Amino acid sequence: MEEKSNGRWKAVVVGSYERGDRAVTVSRLAELADFYRVPVSELLPDGSGVRHEPTNKIVLDLERLYDEVSDELAYVARYARAIQQQRGDYNGRVLSIRADDLRALAIVYDISPSGLIERLTEAGVLVADPRAFFAS
């Protein structure tokens, strides 16, 4: 950050803005938005100061996902297979998807992570309680 801004923005200062440890003036916020080439609104919190997006992992029912793969869920299925391959886990009936993976998939679908969760729920491929999944 310091290098790209030719010393104008100190990384420690910007980091303290991001964490909320330090107040930022409106003019400095505008300058920072200009530096990042984003609208000021992208640097502001949504109303309450916290974005209300899921931060936990989700669990996919692989059998349902792979058996009922539709065009709408093709990217999710492909991503799940790639995770299985990376983990070397081919025997599982379920697969946990971390919050970062969920956000990446949501970008592919051009929706919010909560919107993607809604789609997956409607498609019946989310496991609400993984412990109950194995109880039967």
Buried (B, 14 or more C-beta within 10 A) or exposed (E): BEEEBEEEBEEEBBEBBEEEEEEBEEEEBEBBBEBBEEEBEEBEEEEEEEEEBBEEBBBBBBEBBBEEBEEEBEEBBEBBBEBBEEEEEEEEEBBBBEBEBBBEBBEEBEBBBEEBBEBBEEBEBBBEEBEEEEEE
